[in-house]
């Protein structure tokens, strides 16, 4: 018989707020890519159903505010 000591309880995932709506059409965004950078940031790409892409720079492992990257 197994006891609770035999199981690893996963830690809850870091819950971050979703980004603001699409800057072009106001639609909902979905995360499509996370790209690490050599400077301790992640570049997160989000896309809406109209194929608009919004990219945010996020400090890796942090809940600090996201910075929208304008291209």
N, CA, C and O atoms as a CHARMM CRD file, in Angstrom:
* protein
*
  284
    1    1 UNK  N      0.83800  -1.17000   0.00000 PROA 1      0.00000
    2    1 UNK  CA     0.00000   0.00000   0.00000 PROA 1      0.00000
    3    1 UNK  C      0.89600   1.25000   0.00000 PROA 1      0.00000
    4    1 UNK  O      1.87200   1.32000   0.74700 PROA 1      0.00000
    5    2 UNK  N      0.56000   2.21500  -0.82800 PROA 2      0.00000
    6    2 UNK  CA     1.33700   3.43800  -0.92400 PROA 2      0.00000
    7    2 UNK  C      0.80500   4.49100   0.04000 PROA 2      0.00000
    8    2 UNK  O     -0.39500   4.58000   0.30200 PROA 2      0.00000
    9    3 UNK  N      1.71600   5.26600   0.54600 PROA 3      0.00000
   10    3 UNK  CA     1.31600   6.38000   1.39900 PROA 3      0.00000
   11    3 UNK  C      1.56900   7.68200   0.64600 PROA 3      0.00000
   12    3 UNK  O      2.12100   7.67000  -0.45400 PROA 3      0.00000
   13    4 UNK  N      1.16800   8.79400   1.23300 PROA 4      0.00000
   14    4 UNK  CA     1.37400  10.09200   0.59400 PROA 4      0.00000
   15    4 UNK  C      2.84300  10.41700   0.39400 PROA 4      0.00000
   16    4 UNK  O      3.17700  11.24200  -0.45600 PROA 4      0.00000
   17    5 UNK  N      3.72700   9.79000   1.15700 PROA 5      0.00000
   18    5 UNK  CA     5.15700  10.03800   1.00900 PROA 5      0.00000
   19    5 UNK  C      5.69300   9.51300  -0.31200 PROA 5      0.00000
   20    5 UNK  O      6.76800   9.92900  -0.74500 PROA 5      0.00000
   21    6 UNK  N      4.97500   8.61300  -0.96000 PROA 6      0.00000
   22    6 UNK  CA     5.42900   8.02300  -2.21200 PROA 6      0.00000
   23    6 UNK  C      5.14000   8.89500  -3.42100 PROA 6      0.00000
   24    6 UNK  O      5.63200   8.60400  -4.51100 PROA 6      0.00000
   25    7 UNK  N      4.37100   9.94000  -3.26500 PROA 7      0.00000
   26    7 UNK  CA     3.95900  10.75300  -4.39900 PROA 7      0.00000
   27    7 UNK  C      4.54700  12.15100  -4.31700 PROA 7      0.00000
   28    7 UNK  O      4.66800  12.73200  -3.23800 PROA 7      0.00000
   29    8 UNK  N      4.90400  12.67100  -5.46100 PROA 8      0.00000
   30    8 UNK  CA     5.39900  14.04000  -5.53900 PROA 8      0.00000
   31    8 UNK  C      4.22300  14.94200  -5.87300 PROA 8      0.00000
   32    8 UNK  O      3.53900  14.74700  -6.87800 PROA 8      0.00000
   33    9 UNK  N      4.00100  15.91100  -5.03600 PROA 9      0.00000
   34    9 UNK  CA     2.90900  16.84600  -5.27400 PROA 9      0.00000
   35    9 UNK  C      3.46200  18.01100  -6.08100 PROA 9      0.00000
   36    9 UNK  O      4.35200  18.72000  -5.61000 PROA 9      0.00000
   37   10 UNK  N      2.94800  18.22200  -7.29500 PROA 10     0.00000
   38   10 UNK  CA     3.48100  19.31100  -8.10300 PROA 10     0.00000
   39   10 UNK  C      3.16100  20.67000  -7.49500 PROA 10     0.00000
   40   10 UNK  O      2.10200  20.86600  -6.90000 PROA 10     0.00000
   41   11 UNK  N      4.08800  21.59700  -7.65300 PROA 11     0.00000
   42   11 UNK  CA     3.86200  22.95400  -7.18500 PROA 11     0.00000
   43   11 UNK  C      2.93300  23.65600  -8.17300 PROA 11     0.00000
   44   11 UNK  O      2.96800  23.37200  -9.37000 PROA 11     0.00000
   45   12 UNK  N      2.10900  24.56600  -7.67500 PROA 12     0.00000
   46   12 UNK  CA     1.24000  25.28000  -8.60900 PROA 12     0.00000
   47   12 UNK  C      2.08100  26.12200  -9.56400 PROA 12     0.00000
   48   12 UNK  O      3.10000  26.69600  -9.17800 PROA 12     0.00000
   49   13 UNK  N      1.63900  26.18300 -10.80300 PROA 13     0.00000
   50   13 UNK  CA     2.35200  26.96800 -11.80500 PROA 13     0.00000
   51   13 UNK  C      2.22300  28.45300 -11.49200 PROA 13     0.00000
   52   13 UNK  O      1.23200  28.90600 -10.91900 PROA 13     0.00000
   53   14 UNK  N      3.23600  29.18400 -11.87800 PROA 14     0.00000
   54   14 UNK  CA     3.19400  30.62400 -11.70800 PROA 14     0.00000
   55   14 UNK  C      2.06800  31.16500 -12.58700 PROA 14     0.00000
   56   14 UNK  O      2.08900  31.00700 -13.80700 PROA 14     0.00000
   57   15 UNK  N      1.11000  31.79100 -11.96600 PROA 15     0.00000
   58   15 UNK  CA    -0.03200  32.31000 -12.71200 PROA 15     0.00000
   59   15 UNK  C      0.22600  33.77100 -13.02600 PROA 15     0.00000
   60   15 UNK  O      0.38500  34.59900 -12.12900 PROA 15     0.00000
   61   16 UNK  N      0.26500  34.07200 -14.30500 PROA 16     0.00000
   62   16 UNK  CA     0.48400  35.43800 -14.74000 PROA 16     0.00000
   63   16 UNK  C     -0.77100  35.94300 -15.43400 PROA 16     0.00000
   64   16 UNK  O     -1.49100  35.16600 -16.06200 PROA 16     0.00000
   65   17 UNK  N     -1.03500  37.22000 -15.32700 PROA 17     0.00000
   66   17 UNK  CA    -2.20300  37.75000 -16.00800 PROA 17     0.00000
   67   17 UNK  C     -2.00200  37.69000 -17.51800 PROA 17     0.00000
   68   17 UNK  O     -0.87600  37.82200 -17.99800 PROA 17     0.00000
   69   18 UNK  N     -3.06900  37.49600 -18.26000 PROA 18     0.00000
   70   18 UNK  CA    -2.92500  37.50400 -19.71500 PROA 18     0.00000
   71   18 UNK  C     -2.55800  38.90800 -20.18100 PROA 18     0.00000
   72   18 UNK  O     -2.82800  39.88300 -19.48000 PROA 18     0.00000
   73   19 UNK  N     -1.95000  39.01800 -21.34500 PROA 19     0.00000
   74   19 UNK  CA    -1.61000  40.34900 -21.83700 PROA 19     0.00000
   75   19 UNK  C     -2.86800  41.13300 -22.18100 PROA 19     0.00000
   76   19 UNK  O     -3.97100  40.58800 -22.23900 PROA 19     0.00000
   77   20 UNK  N     -2.67400  42.40900 -22.40500 PROA 20     0.00000
   78   20 UNK  CA    -3.78300  43.26400 -22.81400 PROA 20     0.00000
   79   20 UNK  C     -4.34200  42.75400 -24.14600 PROA 20     0.00000
   80   20 UNK  O     -3.69000  41.95000 -24.81200 PROA 20     0.00000
   81   21 UNK  N     -5.51300  43.19500 -24.53800 PROA 21     0.00000
   82   21 UNK  CA    -6.05000  42.78300 -25.84100 PROA 21     0.00000
   83   21 UNK  C     -5.12400  43.21700 -26.98300 PROA 21     0.00000
   84   21 UNK  O     -4.23600  44.04700 -26.79200 PROA 21     0.00000
   85   22 UNK  N     -5.33800  42.65800 -28.14100 PROA 22     0.00000
   86   22 UNK  CA    -4.55000  42.97600 -29.33100 PROA 22     0.00000
   87   22 UNK  C     -4.50600  44.48600 -29.52800 PROA 22     0.00000
   88   22 UNK  O     -5.52900  45.16400 -29.42100 PROA 22     0.00000
   89   23 UNK  N     -3.32600  45.00600 -29.81500 PROA 23     0.00000
   90   23 UNK  CA    -3.16700  46.44700 -29.98900 PROA 23     0.00000
   91   23 UNK  C     -3.75700  46.94600 -31.30900 PROA 23     0.00000
   92   23 UNK  O     -3.95000  48.15000 -31.48000 PROA 23     0.00000
   93   24 UNK  N     -4.04300  46.04200 -32.23500 PROA 24     0.00000
   94   24 UNK  CA    -4.56600  46.46800 -33.53400 PROA 24     0.00000
   95   24 UNK  C     -6.07100  46.30500 -33.65500 PROA 24     0.00000
   96   24 UNK  O     -6.74000  47.15700 -34.24000 PROA 24     0.00000
   97   25 UNK  N     -6.61800  45.20900 -33.10400 PROA 25     0.00000
   98   25 UNK  CA    -8.05000  44.97100 -33.27900 PROA 25     0.00000
   99   25 UNK  C     -8.80200  44.80400 -31.95700 PROA 25     0.00000
  100   25 UNK  O    -10.03200  44.75700 -31.95400 PROA 25     0.00000
  101   26 UNK  N     -8.08300  44.71500 -30.83500 PROA 26     0.00000
  102   26 UNK  CA    -8.73300  44.55500 -29.53700 PROA 26     0.00000
  103   26 UNK  C     -9.16000  43.13600 -29.23400 PROA 26     0.00000
  104   26 UNK  O     -9.81800  42.89100 -28.22300 PROA 26     0.00000
  105   27 UNK  N     -8.79300  42.18400 -30.10500 PROA 27     0.00000
  106   27 UNK  CA    -9.18100  40.79100 -29.90400 PROA 27     0.00000
  107   27 UNK  C     -8.34300  40.09100 -28.84400 PROA 27     0.00000
  108   27 UNK  O     -7.33800  40.61900 -28.36700 PROA 27     0.00000
  109   28 UNK  N     -8.78300  38.89200 -28.48900 PROA 28     0.00000
  110   28 UNK  CA    -8.07700  38.08500 -27.49900 PROA 28     0.00000
  111   28 UNK  C     -6.79700  37.53600 -28.10600 PROA 28     0.00000
  112   28 UNK  O     -6.76600  37.16500 -29.28000 PROA 28     0.00000
  113   29 UNK  N     -5.74200  37.48600 -27.30200 PROA 29     0.00000
  114   29 UNK  CA    -4.45100  36.98500 -27.74900 PROA 29     0.00000
  115   29 UNK  C     -4.17000  35.60200 -27.17800 PROA 29     0.00000
  116   29 UNK  O     -4.58700  35.28400 -26.06500 PROA 29     0.00000
  117   30 UNK  N     -3.45700  34.78100 -27.95200 PROA 30     0.00000
  118   30 UNK  CA    -3.00600  33.46700 -27.51200 PROA 30     0.00000
  119   30 UNK  C     -1.49900  33.41800 -27.62300 PROA 30     0.00000
  120   30 UNK  O     -0.91800  33.92100 -28.58500 PROA 30     0.00000
  121   31 UNK  N     -0.86700  32.80600 -26.63000 PROA 31     0.00000
  122   31 UNK  CA     0.57800  32.64700 -26.63000 PROA 31     0.00000
  123   31 UNK  C      0.97700  31.69000 -27.74500 PROA 31     0.00000
  124   31 UNK  O      0.46200  30.57500 -27.82700 PROA 31     0.00000
  125   32 UNK  N      1.91000  32.13200 -28.61600 PROA 32     0.00000
  126   32 UNK  CA     2.34400  31.28800 -29.72300 PROA 32     0.00000
  127   32 UNK  C      3.81300  30.90200 -29.64500 PROA 32     0.00000
  128   32 UNK  O      4.21600  29.89000 -30.21700 PROA 32     0.00000
  129   33 UNK  N      4.63000  31.70400 -28.93600 PROA 33     0.00000
  130   33 UNK  CA     6.05400  31.38800 -28.87200 PROA 33     0.00000
  131   33 UNK  C      6.70000  32.08200 -27.68200 PROA 33     0.00000
  132   33 UNK  O      6.35600  33.21500 -27.34600 PROA 33     0.00000
  133   34 UNK  N      7.64900  31.38200 -27.04500 PROA 34     0.00000
  134   34 UNK  CA     8.49700  31.96900 -26.00700 PROA 34     0.00000
  135   34 UNK  C      9.93500  31.78400 -26.45800 PROA 34     0.00000
  136   34 UNK  O     10.38700  30.66200 -26.68500 PROA 34     0.00000
  137   35 UNK  N     10.65000  32.89800 -26.58500 PROA 35     0.00000
  138   35 UNK  CA    12.03500  32.86400 -27.03500 PROA 35     0.00000
  139   35 UNK  C     12.92700  33.42900 -25.93400 PROA 35     0.00000
  140   35 UNK  O     12.76700  34.59100 -25.55900 PROA 35     0.00000
  141   36 UNK  N     13.86000  32.64200 -25.40900 PROA 36     0.00000
  142   36 UNK  CA    14.77700  33.18600 -24.39100 PROA 36     0.00000
  143   36 UNK  C     15.78200  34.12800 -25.04800 PROA 36     0.00000
  144   36 UNK  O     16.13400  33.96500 -26.21600 PROA 36     0.00000
  145   37 UNK  N     16.23400  35.10700 -24.28600 PROA 37     0.00000
  146   37 UNK  CA    17.28100  36.01600 -24.76300 PROA 37     0.00000
  147   37 UNK  C     18.49000  35.86600 -23.83500 PROA 37     0.00000
  148   37 UNK  O     18.34500  35.36600 -22.71900 PROA 37     0.00000
  149   38 UNK  N     19.65900  36.28400 -24.26900 PROA 38     0.00000
  150   38 UNK  CA    20.84600  36.15000 -23.41500 PROA 38     0.00000
  151   38 UNK  C     20.89300  37.15900 -22.26800 PROA 38     0.00000
  152   38 UNK  O     21.84000  37.14400 -21.48100 PROA 38     0.00000
  153   39 UNK  N     19.90800  38.02000 -22.15900 PROA 39     0.00000
  154   39 UNK  CA    19.92500  39.07000 -21.14900 PROA 39     0.00000
  155   39 UNK  C     18.98200  38.81300 -19.97700 PROA 39     0.00000
  156   39 UNK  O     18.70600  39.72900 -19.20200 PROA 39     0.00000
  157   40 UNK  N     18.47900  37.58000 -19.83200 PROA 40     0.00000
  158   40 UNK  CA    17.60200  37.24700 -18.71900 PROA 40     0.00000
  159   40 UNK  C     16.13700  37.54900 -18.98100 PROA 40     0.00000
  160   40 UNK  O     15.31500  37.48500 -18.06600 PROA 40     0.00000
  161   41 UNK  N     15.80500  37.87500 -20.21500 PROA 41     0.00000
  162   41 UNK  CA    14.42100  38.13600 -20.59100 PROA 41     0.00000
  163   41 UNK  C     13.91100  37.02300 -21.46900 PROA 41     0.00000
  164   41 UNK  O     14.68500  36.26700 -22.05600 PROA 41     0.00000
  165   42 UNK  N     12.60000  36.93000 -21.55200 PROA 42     0.00000
  166   42 UNK  CA    11.94900  36.06100 -22.52300 PROA 42     0.00000
  167   42 UNK  C     11.16200  36.96500 -23.45600 PROA 42     0.00000
  168   42 UNK  O     10.55700  37.94400 -23.02000 PROA 42     0.00000
  169   43 UNK  N     11.17100  36.63900 -24.71200 PROA 43     0.00000
  170   43 UNK  CA    10.35800  37.35000 -25.67600 PROA 43     0.00000
  171   43 UNK  C      9.14300  36.47700 -25.93900 PROA 43     0.00000
  172   43 UNK  O      9.26300  35.39300 -26.51000 PROA 43     0.00000
  173   44 UNK  N      7.97100  36.94800 -25.52300 PROA 44     0.00000
  174   44 UNK  CA     6.73600  36.16900 -25.67700 PROA 44     0.00000
  175   44 UNK  C      5.91200  36.75300 -26.80700 PROA 44     0.00000
  176   44 UNK  O      5.59000  37.94100 -26.81600 PROA 44     0.00000
  177   45 UNK  N      5.57900  35.89800 -27.75800 PROA 45     0.00000
  178   45 UNK  CA     4.79500  36.31600 -28.91500 PROA 45     0.00000
  179   45 UNK  C      3.37000  35.81500 -28.75800 PROA 45     0.00000
  180   45 UNK  O      3.13800  34.64500 -28.45300 PROA 45     0.00000
  181   46 UNK  N      2.42900  36.70900 -28.96900 PROA 46     0.00000
  182   46 UNK  CA     1.00600  36.40200 -28.88200 PROA 46     0.00000
  183   46 UNK  C      0.36300  36.74600 -30.21500 PROA 46     0.00000
  184   46 UNK  O      0.77000  37.69000 -30.89200 PROA 46     0.00000
  185   47 UNK  N     -0.65000  35.96400 -30.58200 PROA 47     0.00000
  186   47 UNK  CA    -1.33200  36.20000 -31.84500 PROA 47     0.00000
  187   47 UNK  C     -2.83800  36.18100 -31.62200 PROA 47     0.00000
  188   47 UNK  O     -3.34900  35.40600 -30.81300 PROA 47     0.00000
  189   48 UNK  N     -3.54100  37.04300 -32.34700 PROA 48     0.00000
  190   48 UNK  CA    -5.00300  37.04800 -32.26700 PROA 48     0.00000
  191   48 UNK  C     -5.55700  36.29500 -33.47200 PROA 48     0.00000
  192   48 UNK  O     -4.79300  35.86100 -34.33400 PROA 48     0.00000
  193   49 UNK  N     -6.85900  36.13900 -33.53900 PROA 49     0.00000
  194   49 UNK  CA    -7.45500  35.37700 -34.63600 PROA 49     0.00000
  195   49 UNK  C     -7.32600  36.08800 -35.98400 PROA 49     0.00000
  196   49 UNK  O     -7.53500  35.47700 -37.03300 PROA 49     0.00000
  197   50 UNK  N     -6.98300  37.37800 -35.95600 PROA 50     0.00000
  198   50 UNK  CA    -6.78100  38.13400 -37.20200 PROA 50     0.00000
  199   50 UNK  C     -5.31600  38.15000 -37.63400 PROA 50     0.00000
  200   50 UNK  O     -4.92200  38.93100 -38.50100 PROA 50     0.00000
  201   51 UNK  N     -4.51200  37.27400 -37.01700 PROA 51     0.00000
  202   51 UNK  CA    -3.08700  37.10900 -37.33100 PROA 51     0.00000
  203   51 UNK  C     -2.24500  38.33200 -37.00100 PROA 51     0.00000
  204   51 UNK  O     -1.17700  38.51400 -37.58600 PROA 51     0.00000
  205   52 UNK  N     -2.69700  39.17200 -36.08300 PROA 52     0.00000
  206   52 UNK  CA    -1.86200  40.26000 -35.58100 PROA 52     0.00000
  207   52 UNK  C     -0.96000  39.67100 -34.50600 PROA 52     0.00000
  208   52 UNK  O     -1.39000  38.82200 -33.72600 PROA 52     0.00000
  209   53 UNK  N      0.28600  40.12000 -34.46300 PROA 53     0.00000
  210   53 UNK  CA     1.24900  39.59400 -33.48800 PROA 53     0.00000
  211   53 UNK  C      1.66000  40.71000 -32.54000 PROA 53     0.00000
  212   53 UNK  O      2.02500  41.80200 -32.97400 PROA 53     0.00000
  213   54 UNK  N      1.59800  40.42900 -31.24000 PROA 54     0.00000
  214   54 UNK  CA     2.07600  41.33700 -30.19500 PROA 54     0.00000
  215   54 UNK  C      3.19400  40.61800 -29.47700 PROA 54     0.00000
  216   54 UNK  O      3.03300  39.45800 -29.09700 PROA 54     0.00000
  217   55 UNK  N      4.33900  41.28500 -29.27800 PROA 55     0.00000
  218   55 UNK  CA     5.47900  40.68000 -28.59000 PROA 55     0.00000
  219   55 UNK  C      5.74600  41.45000 -27.30400 PROA 55     0.00000
  220   55 UNK  O      5.71900  42.68100 -27.27100 PROA 55     0.00000
  221   56 UNK  N      6.00300  40.69100 -26.25100 PROA 56     0.00000
  222   56 UNK  CA     6.28100  41.27000 -24.93800 PROA 56     0.00000
  223   56 UNK  C      7.61400  40.75800 -24.42900 PROA 56     0.00000
  224   56 UNK  O      7.93300  39.57800 -24.57800 PROA 56     0.00000
  225   57 UNK  N      8.39700  41.65100 -23.82400 PROA 57     0.00000
  226   57 UNK  CA     9.62900  41.25900 -23.13400 PROA 57     0.00000
  227   57 UNK  C      9.26600  41.06200 -21.67400 PROA 57     0.00000
  228   57 UNK  O      8.66300  41.93900 -21.05700 PROA 57     0.00000
  229   58 UNK  N      9.63100  39.90900 -21.11800 PROA 58     0.00000
  230   58 UNK  CA     9.28100  39.55000 -19.75600 PROA 58     0.00000
  231   58 UNK  C     10.54100  39.09600 -19.03000 PROA 58     0.00000
  232   58 UNK  O     11.31300  38.30100 -19.56700 PROA 58     0.00000
  233   59 UNK  N     10.75500  39.59200 -17.82000 PROA 59     0.00000
  234   59 UNK  CA    11.88700  39.12700 -17.02200 PROA 59     0.00000
  235   59 UNK  C     11.63700  37.66300 -16.69300 PROA 59     0.00000
  236   59 UNK  O     10.57200  37.31400 -16.18300 PROA 59     0.00000
  237   60 UNK  N     12.61500  36.80100 -16.98300 PROA 60     0.00000
  238   60 UNK  CA    12.46700  35.35900 -16.78000 PROA 60     0.00000
  239   60 UNK  C     12.15900  35.04100 -15.32300 PROA 60     0.00000
  240   60 UNK  O     12.86900  35.48800 -14.42200 PROA 60     0.00000
  241   61 UNK  N     11.09900  34.26900 -15.09000 PROA 61     0.00000
  242   61 UNK  CA    10.74600  33.81200 -13.75300 PROA 61     0.00000
  243   61 UNK  C     10.24200  34.90800 -12.83800 PROA 61     0.00000
  244   61 UNK  O     10.33300  34.78000 -11.61700 PROA 61     0.00000
  245   62 UNK  N      9.72000  35.96500 -13.39100 PROA 62     0.00000
  246   62 UNK  CA     9.27600  37.09400 -12.57900 PROA 62     0.00000
  247   62 UNK  C      7.83400  37.43200 -12.89800 PROA 62     0.00000
  248   62 UNK  O      7.32600  37.09000 -13.96600 PROA 62     0.00000
  249   63 UNK  N      7.18700  38.09700 -11.97500 PROA 63     0.00000
  250   63 UNK  CA     5.82400  38.55900 -12.23000 PROA 63     0.00000
  251   63 UNK  C      5.81000  40.07400 -12.43300 PROA 63     0.00000
  252   63 UNK  O      4.77300  40.71900 -12.27200 PROA 63     0.00000
  253   64 UNK  N      6.97000  40.63800 -12.78800 PROA 64     0.00000
  254   64 UNK  CA     7.04000  42.06700 -13.06900 PROA 64     0.00000
  255   64 UNK  C      6.21500  42.40500 -14.30300 PROA 64     0.00000
  256   64 UNK  O      5.91400  41.51800 -15.10200 PROA 64     0.00000
  257   65 UNK  N      5.84500  43.66800 -14.47400 PROA 65     0.00000
  258   65 UNK  CA     5.03900  44.04700 -15.64100 PROA 65     0.00000
  259   65 UNK  C      5.72700  43.69900 -16.95300 PROA 65     0.00000
  260   65 UNK  O      6.95300  43.71100 -17.05700 PROA 65     0.00000
  261   66 UNK  N      4.91200  43.39000 -17.94400 PROA 66     0.00000
  262   66 UNK  CA     5.42200  43.05500 -19.26200 PROA 66     0.00000
  263   66 UNK  C      5.63100  44.32700 -20.05700 PROA 66     0.00000
  264   66 UNK  O      4.93200  45.31800 -19.84700 PROA 66     0.00000
  265   67 UNK  N      6.58100  44.30400 -20.95900 PROA 67     0.00000
  266   67 UNK  CA     6.86000  45.46200 -21.79600 PROA 67     0.00000
  267   67 UNK  C      6.53100  45.09100 -23.23700 PROA 67     0.00000
  268   67 UNK  O      7.11200  44.15800 -23.79100 PROA 67     0.00000
  269   68 UNK  N      5.59400  45.82600 -23.84300 PROA 68     0.00000
  270   68 UNK  CA     5.20800  45.58300 -25.23000 PROA 68     0.00000
  271   68 UNK  C      6.31800  46.07500 -26.14800 PROA 68     0.00000
  272   68 UNK  O      6.78900  47.20200 -26.00100 PROA 68     0.00000
  273   69 UNK  N      6.74100  45.23500 -27.09800 PROA 69     0.00000
  274   69 UNK  CA     7.77800  45.57900 -28.05900 PROA 69     0.00000
  275   69 UNK  C      7.08900  46.04100 -29.33800 PROA 69     0.00000
  276   69 UNK  O      6.31900  45.29500 -29.94200 PROA 69     0.00000
  277   70 UNK  N      7.36800  47.26000 -29.74200 PROA 70     0.00000
  278   70 UNK  CA     6.81600  47.79400 -31.00200 PROA 70     0.00000
  279   70 UNK  C      7.81900  47.53100 -32.11800 PROA 70     0.00000
  280   70 UNK  O      9.01200  47.79700 -31.96900 PROA 70     0.00000
  281   71 UNK  N      7.32600  47.00800 -33.23500 PROA 71     0.00000
  282   71 UNK  CA     8.21800  46.73200 -34.36700 PROA 71     0.00000
  283   71 UNK  C      7.89800  47.65100 -35.51300 PROA 71     0.00000
  284   71 UNK  O      8.53900  47.57700 -36.56200 PROA 71     0.00000
